[in-house]
Amino acid sequence: MVDRKELGAITTCEVLIPGSPEARYKNAQVLRDRAVIPDGEALKRIDTGA
């Protein structure tokens, strides 16, 4: 089990958020890219039951 620290109990984010800054940035970029659906694609994906 990983010993996690609580927000306010430490002064550096490296201890609070595990992993390298580059890996965290890449993960955030991938999640952001997946969240952005161009044009009306999001509306096309809505299941209307028809």
Order of alpha helices (4+ residues) and beta strands (2+ residues): alpha-alpha-alpha
